[in-house]
């Protein structure tokens, strides 16, 4: 009962609307890049056609409004990788879309899940039951996402997971009601761990966050290391979140492993890397592998501490002209460059709104089917595809953190070592445990 009451209060106090009954008039829409504008022009024609066809487009939008609920950690360990910046990315997508779909306004609600599965699940249940939310976005902590996707399946509502890492979200925990957008532990493990083992880093000690995401990443890394001729010489799990990593780093040093793999994220990763630097882990001959490092983590650590780290990311602001142009717009609003999660929230929101406009409906199955049959081509992905299990498959990138002397600016932190094609990066459907693809 306490969790429910707290959740409803949080959802109410943090709820914000991006529009009422009229479209949002966005000054940003006048600054959309040429590439983005080319993608929106066909949509405008499609929307016009929808409005003219049979007069049913508006009738198929329930309650005459599209409601999106943004749920994320807004104040804790994952605040910087998604948080308020992710909400702003979502609002940018709504503004760029024009603030309405087929004449129907788009409204955005937001809430802080406080990294609690109970709070997250109760917030979403309240949104659906009391406010008729059509789509839930954000979703960062894997334990929260798994709990929320169960509610979405029960209530036949759509969700797009952008911040969570657990590969189980589209494996054993798949549903027809959610899509996993940015990354998961499978490509993180296969991109980073395999590359390091191939370079001679064949003995590992794993430092793991003790919850669903950490367990999934630990399992995926262990499998990749073993399959490629390496060994796991030790591992330890730490509570989530943790501020004191001294004892865990000492265990890693005592293991004699060549590689200390950090199967955690957010402030946990920053604290672990900071402690490792203080204890001279690298100076003593061991190497660190960041299995889930975000742009904001590297920025917080500084290149002096983070230089040389190899990691796999789903997106980087400096990949090409289009990513740079969109990131500059984001930077002007937030005074920082976006993480891959924040970019993915923008991308997934636009893809969802495109599907609603194309079908003239906010029905979950209808919109989900349209999203699945439409390639993802935007500033986040080229020819991305949404599979039957809900996994959005797109290219990933193996990168290395630059030395301070090689950086050209505050946010110039990665060298892209290689592009990992989506078909190579993600778990093959043949290996899936998802009920939606079996048989």
TORPA-333207 format. One record per residue: residue in one letter; x, y, z of N, C-alpha, C in turn. Coordinates in steps of 0.001 Angstrom, whole numbers, plus 500000, padded with zeros to 6 digits. Example, Ala and Ser with C-alpha at 12.3 -4.5 7.8 and 13.67 -1.06 7.14 Angstrom:
REM TORPA-333207
A513190494310507800512300495500507800513200496700507800/S512850497750507080513670498940507140512900500030507870/
***
This chain:
REM TORPA-333207
X500826498798500000500000500000500000500863501255500000/X501953501206500744502847502361500775503410502659499390/X503814501595498672504382501812497331503357502432496409/X502084501970496501501045502491495618500799503957495885/X500662504307497153500398505694497491501536506597497047/X502772506168497288503925506973496898503990507133495398/X503674506045494702503744506067493245502756507044492661/X501501507002493119500487507882492576500831509342492840/X501393509611494018501791510971494316502906511430493395/X503847510540493130504955510881492241504466511155490837/X503607510276490334503113510437488972502348511738488834/X501540512071489839500746513280489756501614514523489829/X502557514529490760503367515724490963504313515984489815/X504690514949489083505657515118488008505028515137486627/X503724514943486547503061514892485244503096516259484587/X503440516274483292503462517521482536502889517268481168/X502207518240480604501629518102479269502418518940478295/X502732518347477148503446519109476126502473519867475240/X501210519483475231500226520217474451498856519968475036/X497913520857474715496536520624475109495759520231473870/X494816521052473430494003520659472276494564521190470971/X495683521869471014496248522421469797497677521948469613/X498177521872468383499547521420468156500556522349468819/X501708521782469174502795522573469725503447523367468601/X503567524671468784504266525497467799505715525615468243/X506567524830467650507945524725468140508909525540467294/X509676526443467939510720527135467174511790526179466682/X511921525026467367512931524057466947512586523440465606/X511268523360465323510879522706464073511426523460462865/X511739524739463054512298525511461942513769525229461744/X514359524458462683515800524191462599516092522714462403/X515103521945461993515324520527461745516298520371460584/X517169519400460676518144519186459611517445518793458319/X518133519002457215517551518664455916517197517196455830/X518061516340456397517800514897456334516543514544457104/X516363515157458280515155514876459056513932515402458332/X514051516593457738512913517176457024512483516288455862/X513443515691455177513098514798454065512295513608454563/X512584513163455805511855512017456332510458512401456782/X510276513660457221508973514078457711508025514449456572/X508566514864455414507707515267454311506787514153453828/X507284512916453617506372511849453217505304511611454281/X505656511806455532504693511601456597503561512612456492/X503890513881456118502851514890455999501827514479454954/X502320513957453834501399513488452801500563512320453299/X501208511449454048500511510292454590499418510725455552/X499717511734456388498734512231457331497546512847456600/X497823513611455533496737514195454758495853513125454165/X496503512079453621495731510983453054494882510299454087/X495432510152455253494700509499456334493464510297456705/X493604511638456776492482512484457144491375512461456096/X491770512268454836490795512287453753490143510937453514/X490710509864454102490215508529453786489142508083454761/X487932507963454275486808507360455001486406508120456261/X487092509194456581486728510004457736486831509283459061/X487686508239459147487722507450460376489003507647461170/X489970508415460623491260508521461304491109509049462720/X490358510163462861490208510734464177489402509834465084/X488407509160464543487543508298465358488316507142465969/X489453506754465335490221505616465828491261506008466868/X491369507298467188492247507749468263491411507835469532/X491644506937470456490823506889471668490948508183472456/X489821508688472934489764509902473760490217511156473017/X490469511050471722490845512225470961492196512802471309/X493070511998471922494387512486472316495358511316472367/X496619511568472015497678510578472168498428510919473455/X498439509985474398499111510211475672500316509291475805/X501455509906476090502707509172476288503168509383477722/X503443508301478430503956508390479786505448508084479813/X506230509006480314507685508824480403508034508424481827/X508570507209481976508923506666483295510420506390483327/X511107506978484289512560506775484384513030507176485781/X514279506843486051514943507328487255515272508801487016/X514596509683487727514776511112487527515687511745488574/X516118510968489577516864511584490673517971510711491248/X518102509467490781519054508545491369520230508232490480/X520700506993490577521954506593489924521903506667488403/X520697506548487800520573506572486347520037507908485823/X520051508919486665519472510203486282520137510786485033/X521461510750484976522159511426483887522097510683482563/X521977509361482587521978508632481315520618508675480627/X519555508934481373518216509064480785517541510262481450/X516862510031482566516344511074483439515666512239482755/X515833513456483306515210514637482706515660514880481264/X516903514524480945517376514693479575516641513802478594/X516265512603479039515467511724478193514067512270477977/X513504512861479009512190513493478875512267514635477872/X513340515405477914513482516502476967513645515982475542/X514367514866475374514503514268474040513139513826473508/X512313513268474385510965512858473982510159514085473554/X510256515155474332509522516373473980510018516964472664/X511325516843472396511849517292471101511187516527469961/X511004515212470160510351514401469125508915514860468898/X508209515124469973506822515591469859506776516939469144/X507677517838469514507720519151468869508064519028467390/X509070518204467070509464518035465679508343517416464852/X507521516610465506506399515980464808505274516978464557/X505262518060465316504239519083465127503269519206466284/X503417518356467306502575518466468492501239517771468410/X500922517206467251499644516499467107499782515412466056/X498838514471466082498798513389465099497421513393464460/X497374513619463161496091513649462451495095514579463137/X495602515710463601494744516693464248494503516458465717/X495004515342466245494809515024467653496047515424468456/X495876516119469579497036516576470355497796515421470997/X499067515670471236499933514714471940500220515282473328/X499997514485474350500286514894475716501345513962476317/X502200514525477156503267513758477789503141513858479302/X503125512705479959503182512630481415504558512103481803/X505025512410482999506304511870483432506265511538484908/X507094510578485322507189510195486725508562509618487015/X508992509750488250510239509189488755509938507811489348/X510527506756488767510266505413489295511132505074490503/X512116505929490798513011505741491946513687504364491944/X513853503813490744514491502503490566513793501413491373/X512502501558491543511698500576492282510717499914491331/X510772498591491240509844497863490371508401498089490814/X508162498121492124506803498334492627506291499726492267/X507129500737492485506727502103492140506454502217490642/X507342501664489830507161501732488388505895501043487925/X505663499829488412504484499075487994503198499776488425/X503170500295489644501970500967490130501730502294489421/X502799502993489070502656504226488292502010503937486950/X502520502930486259501992502613484932500561502104485016/X500265501296486006498887500829486162497935502019486363/X498367502981487186497546504171487395497391504994486139/X498491505140485373498410505879484117497389505263483163/X497419503952483058496525503274482119495080503330482612/X494876503009483889493523502938484428492866504303484547/X493637505311484950493042506598485284493246507672484226/X494310507539483397494601508607482440494680508120481003/X494397506851480778494333506309479413495598506556478607/X496747506318479245498020506469478534498117505421477431/X498558505855476252498641504972475087499989504278474955/X501065504957475376502395504387475235503276504825476405/X504057503878476941504980504172478026506401504164477462/X507147505229477719508500505392477180509498505515478325/X510792505546477947511851505650478937512288504271479375/X511943503895480622512167502562481184513662502234481203/X514267502424482383515716502336482500516160501117483300/X515928501081484601516349499928485401515633498676484895/X516372497611484657515789496406484066514712495796484948/X514897495833486262513876495279487154512569496048487013/X512649497366486852511452498181486636510821497832485302/X511643497729484263511109497453482922510397496107482864/X510974495095483486510342493773483464509002493811484184/X508936494499485324507672494625486054506647495412485239/X507093496480484604506183497323483829505673496590482598/X506527495839481918506065495145480707505006494093481028/X505033493543482237503956492623482637502620493372482728/X502663494581483290501454495403483369500973495775481975/X501892496134481093501524496493479722500831495329479024/X501334494119479233500714492942478617499313492705479190/X499171492841480499497865492651481140496844493672480639/X497310494911480449496412496017480094496364496296478592/X497076495512477811497130495671476357497505497096475962/X498619497567476531499142498895476241500580498741475745/X501026499697474929502339499604474298503418500270475148/X504612499687475153505759500287475814506994500197474941/X507875501204475039509153501182474337510255501354475369/X511062500310475528512147500288476510513405500851475856/X513907501957476387515091502572475790516324502530476680/X516149502435477998517295502533478877517784501240479483/X516955500200479484517313498950480153518280498131479317/X519071497300480021520099496520479339519808495030479289/X518992494498480188518812493048480271518297492468478955/X519034491530478384518615490913477129517360490071477306/X517039489713478545515839488913478811514560489658478469/X514632490985478338513445491787478069512798491402476744/X513596490981475759513027490453474517513395488986474329/X513736488332475417514006486900475379512924486222476218/X513241485733477409512212485047478200511111485970478710/X511381487291478754510369488237479228509694489001478089/X509762488497476881509149489199475754507628489205475871/X507002490230475306505540490292475174505237490951473826/X504020490814473323503663491524472087503428493011472323/X503574493461473570503223494832473925504418495752474148/X505640495255473973506768496165474161507878495909473149/X508658496957472927509796496949472012511010497408472798/X512169496796472526513428497155473189514296497863472169/X514658499119472413515159499982471343516675500113471239/X517395500475472308518739501023472162519844499964472171/X519839499051473124520929498106473315520461497043474296/X521245495989474469521031495064475576522362494366475886/X522335493485476852523588492885477319524234491970476291/X523459491433475368524035490503474388525080491196473505/X524763492307472820525808492962472019526894493610472870/X526555494032474088527595494588474954528662493537475233/X528200492325475570529131491241475875529887490803474628/X529160490620473540529801490110472331530711491156471689/X530337492432471799531174493465471215532443493691472006/X532300493882473320533454494248474139534270493035474568/X533606492045475162534341490900475719535075490125474638/X534418489870473519535076489107472452536300489855471917/X536162491178471735537289491957471218538479491907472176/X538205491988473468539286491994474459539946490626474559/X539136489558474540539709488202474574540574487969473343/X540090488423472190540854488254470946542196488974471012/X542272490030471830543511490783471960544412490245473073/X544008489105473685544851488492474700544354488616476123/X543256489328476322542692489459477664541842488250478009/X542503487135478337541793485858478427541470485409479849/X541806486205480873541393485853482231540665487043482844/X539469486779483390538569487847483799538123487704485250/X537956488858485907537253488947487181536069489875486953/X534854489417487319533650490195487053533108490829488328/X532869492119488248532265492885489330530865493258488864/X529837492690489535528481492690488999527482493363489921/X526621494207489353525496494773490094524477493671490364/X524043493544491609523225492406492025521736492641491772/X521362492673490491519949492674490092519872492225488634/X518671492254488065518425491586486783519412491982485693/X519657493280485524520580493726484494521980493161484709/X522507493291485921523855492802486206523991491315485985/X522986490559486434523018489110486266523041488740484782/X522209489445483987522152489147482553523491489457481886/X524079490593482224525354490969481616526466490029482050/X526477489665483318527469488714483820527380487392483063/X526150486886482885525971485615482188526410485677480739/X526062486781480067526437486922478663527954487038478499/X528596487803479381530051487962479301530757486636479583/X530299485944480617530925484664480966530849483689479793/X529702483661479132529522482771477987530484483139476848/X530595484437476549531461484884475457532928484603475777/X533347484896477004534737484673477393535090483187477277/X534222482325477802534485480880477754534498480356476321/X533554480823475504533467480346474125534675480751473291/X535339481827473709536478482320472934537820481969473564/X537809480983474467539048480451475005539559481116476263/X538763482026476850539165482671478091538560481980479297/X538864482497480480538331481933481715537897483052482653/X536881482745483462536451483639484534537104483123485809/X538057483867486353538800483380487523538139483778488830/X537167484682488755536465485076489969535395486101489654/X534451486257490571533426487275490413532813487594491768/X532279488801491872531628489238493092530466490137492703/X529366490033493448528213490877493188528066491917494295/X527789493140493881527629494216494856526183494712494866/X525716495242495988524348495777496047524173496940495077/X522930497170494704522605498286493807521743499292494557/X522165500569494613523472501112494213524480500974495349/X525757501239495030526841501129496010527768502342495881/X528209502861497006529133503995496970530567503589497300/X530748502523498093532086502102498520532475500800497819/X533408500892496877533840499730496099535197499198496555/X535700499661497674537052499303498093537255497796498207/X536357497117498925536550495678499139536434494902497834/X535564495354496929535372494648495660536593494816494749/X537153496009494726538341496243493906539534495465494468/X539626495376495779540708494581496385540586493110495997/X539360492594495955539162491200495514539576491039494062/X539240492011493242539620491949491832541139491952491679/X541802492801492436543268492839492384543881491522492849/X543303490954493894543832489708494433543606488506493551/X542681488627492589542356487489491725543458487176490719/X544274488181490385545304487991489375544779488002487953/X543495488320487754542918488352486413543532489472485586/X543677489227484293544178490272483405543146491390483234/X541862491015483229540793491965482944539829492027484124/X539528493221484568538464493428485553537260493970484790/X536214493139484664535023493518483925533976494103484848/X533463495279484500532476495965485329531083495759484743/X530345494819485336528984494524484889527997495334485720/X528138496653485618527226497559486306527053498795485442/X526386499815485963526109500986485131525907502211486004/X525841503372485355525537504609486049526584504985487079/X526127505508488206527059505952489242527844504790489832/X527297503571489773528055502408490237529339502235489419/X529224502384488116530404502256487256531403503373487528/X530889504578487657531767505719487943532508505501489257/X531785505059490293532420504833491601533452503709491531/X533128502643490792534058501523490665535332501939489932/X535185502677488845536345503122488079537191504119488870/X536533504988489615537259505947490441538080505225491507/X537455504223492145538164503442493163539321502671492546/X539095502086491365540162501353490686541340502270490376/X541041503507489991542105504466489713542880504801490986/X542142504993492087542787505313493368543675504167493856/X543261502925493550544010501750493997545097501327493006/X545228502058491912546287501766490946546126500448490227/X544886500075489896544628498788489234545362498712487894/X545224499736487072545847499718485746547367499808485873/X547829500635486785549269500786486980549920499479487422/X549141498627488103549672497346488584549626496255487512/X549089496581486342549135495635485236547820495040484799/X546724495324485519545419494826485082544755495852484164/X543816495368483365543046496250482484541592496252482924/X540911497347482642539504497494482992538648497424481742/X537546496698481838536586496617480734535253497162481220/X534843498269480637533530498834480964532488498170480101/X531689497307480705530723496534479919529450497316479636/X529197498354480389528126499286480054528539500671480547/X529197501414479669529655502763479971528883503736479085/X528406504787479692527679505805478946528542507049478777/X528164507858477817528884509091477550529005509945478812/X527925510033479576527952510856480789528921510295481834/X529109508958481835530071508352482760531488508793482439/X531847508698481150533192509078480729533426510565481001/X532410511371480712532521512804480958532739513086482437/X532002512362483307532138512567484750533503512114485263/X534002511030484715535290510498485153536463511350484686/X536343511869483467537463512568482846538349511589482100/X538975512051481053539782511170480206541029510662480912/X541536511387481888542707510913482625542439509569483292/X541202509413483822540827508172484497540327507129483508/X539529507549482512538829506604481636539606506221480383/X540680506909480042541377506668478777541765505196478614/X541577504718477381541949503349477067540843502331477251/X539767502706477940538665501772478111538055501418476762/X537814500141476529537056499713475360535624499412475802/X534684499768474965533277499523475287532462499480474011/X531261498979474133530334498924473002529178499858473281/X528813500652472290527708501602472445526742501469471277/X525497501842471518524493501764470466524425502992469594/X525134504060470020525054505336469285526078506275469879/X526542507235469072527466508247469562527167509546468826/X527221510628469531526797511912468962527644512352467765/X528887511881467673529823512349466656530017511346465519/X529004510535465238529139509522464195529126510110462789/X528267511101462553528109511649461205527442513026461293/X527215513632460144526651514987460121525273515044460786/X524458514017460546523102514048461088523097513882462608/X523939512983463126524000512827464582524555514094465227/X525517514733464577526079515965465123525056517099465121/X524276517208464044523285518287463958522208518122465025/X521683516902465168520657516688466191521237516901467589/X522439516441467817523074516573469129523339518027469485/X523626518850468481523818520268468740522518520906469210/X521414520535468587520108521036469029519834520610470465/X520135519364470771519936518857472131520844519607473108/X522086519838472706523052520523473560522595521948473883/X521981522608472925521501523971473137520419524024474214/X519676522934474349518607522884475359519121522388476707/X520111521513476700520516520811477917521947521090478373/X522702521815477567524089522153477881524965520917478075/X524638519861477358525441518646477362525063517833476135/X525954516938475717525648516069474589524778514902475079/X523947514358474190523032513280474594523734511931474691/X523237511085475580523668509695475642522944508896474572/X523371507657474380522673506804473418521229506584473830/X520946506537475138519577506327475615518705507518475267/X519191508711475499518411509904475196518155510033473696/X519148509702472893518946509697471440517925508642471040/X517993507474471683517050506404471375515623506752471755/X515449507512472825514107507943473228513505508846472157/X514305509751471630513838510611470535513433509763469332/X514317508869468922514089508032467747512839507167467903/X512726506499469032511600505570469233510274506306469316/X510288507505469905509057508292469978508592508702468591/X509517509164467740509145509517466370508613508313465610/X509251507152465803508799505956465091507380505579465530/X507120505696466815505775505425467328504748506401466736/X505055507684466740504117508675466218503901508495464721/X504946508130463991504798507823462565503788506696462354/X503871505660463199502977504512463059501540504882463396/X501348505719464412499997506180464757499413506984463605/X500222507886463033499751508701461917499428507847460695/X500274506860460416500085506024459228498833505163459328/X498530504685460534497375503794460710496115504544461110/X496259505801461570495095506540462048494512505936463304/X495357505234464083494861504514465248495897504534466355/X495407504437467613496330504226468725496129502843469340/X495456501967468616495292500583469058496665499907469130/X496928499240470244498266498688470492498717497735469400/X497906496745469072498311495743468082498514496372466705/X497651497317466346497748497970465047499027498775464927/X499307499565465963500497500414465935501768499572466009/X501750498559466865502929497684466989503238496994465662/X502208496535464964502414495874463672503017496845462660/X502505498078462649503032499070461708504474499419462031/X504796499553463315506182499817463705507100498693463244/X506612497457463336507420496311462964507672496200461474/X506743496665460674506913496527459227507616497739458604/X507890498758459407508510499984458899509971500069459336/X510910500155458410512331500296458786512561501570459586/X513547501531460455513911502700461252515062503409460544/X514779504577460012515790505389459333515712506807459864/X516628507149460734516648508482461320518044508779461838/X518180509760462718519498510122463223520078509064464164/X519263508095464563519734507053465464520153505785464730/X519400505371463747519645504086463080519402504190461590/X520135503399460841519916503238459408519451501819459151/X518246501717458572517656500414458257517549499520459492/X517184500124460616516872499327461793515575498564461583/X515458497415462221514246496597462078513786496113463449/X512474496043463617511897495520464855511453494090464602/X512061493150465321511769491734465117510495491320465855/X510088490080465630508893489547466275509011489513467791/X510256489374468288510456489328469742510477490712470381/X510382491764469557510375493129470064511736493803470067/X512782493113469669514116493680469631514270494565468395/X514644495841468589514979496694467459516452496460467137/X516699495902465993518052495512465591518678496632464761/X519844497086465174520558498142464474522050497974464741/X522855498703464010524303498597464183524728499068465580/X525759498432466102526399498849467348527830499269467019/X528516499878467994529845500422467728530814500069468854/X531949499468468477533029499243469422533880500498469429/X534052501093470625534794502347470723535856502240471810/X536785503174471769537835503255472785537899504692473289/X537992504847474603538053506181475183539400506828474847/X539347508059474371540539508771473936541434509173475107/X542689509328474810543617509965475747543344511462475731/X543602512155476830543338513600476861544005514362475718/X545186513948475330545910514663474272545262514510472905/X544392513501472748543750513256471455542372513897471345/X541856514412472441540509514969472448540508516397471932/X539505516711471100539376518043470520538359518912471260/X537763518392472311536770519177473029536194518396474191/X535350519053474951534813518487476186534118517148475976/X533370517011474887532585515803474653533189514898473590/X534393515226473136535092514401472143535856513308472887/X535185512186473140535751511192474062535991509816473445/X535389509512472290535503508161471730536206508160470384/X537008507131470159537418506725468819536591505505468455/X535926505539467312535156504381466860536116503392466217/X536228502215466819537150501193466331536532500420465179/X535277500022465355534592499351464250533089499361464445/X532374499254463336530918499123463359530565497641463415/X529694497279464343529230495899464459527847495825463816/X527695495167462674526385495105462011525321494530462942/X524113495058462835523040494615463709522815493112463693/X522882492517462504522661491076462393523711490277463143/X524897490847463294525981490195464023525916490516465517/X525391491694465837525446492181467216524451491490468144/X523238491242467653522161490800468540521938489293468512/X521326488802469566521043487375469703520245486866468506/X520680485785467858519913485232466738518549484745467212/X517549484935466387516214484455466752516197482948466958/X517085482249466283517151480793466442517515480401467871/X518164481296468618518553481019469999517582481611471012/X516497482173470528515583482890471414514692481955472218/X514396482389473447513421481701474283512069482398474257/X511930483435473451510698484206473377509568483369472783/X508437483353473479507295482557473026506737483072471701/X507000484328471378506454484914470159507150484404468895/X508322483798469052509058483324467878509248481813467885/X508797481138468934508941479685468980507969479009468025/X508409477854467538507537477041466685507431477606465283/
***
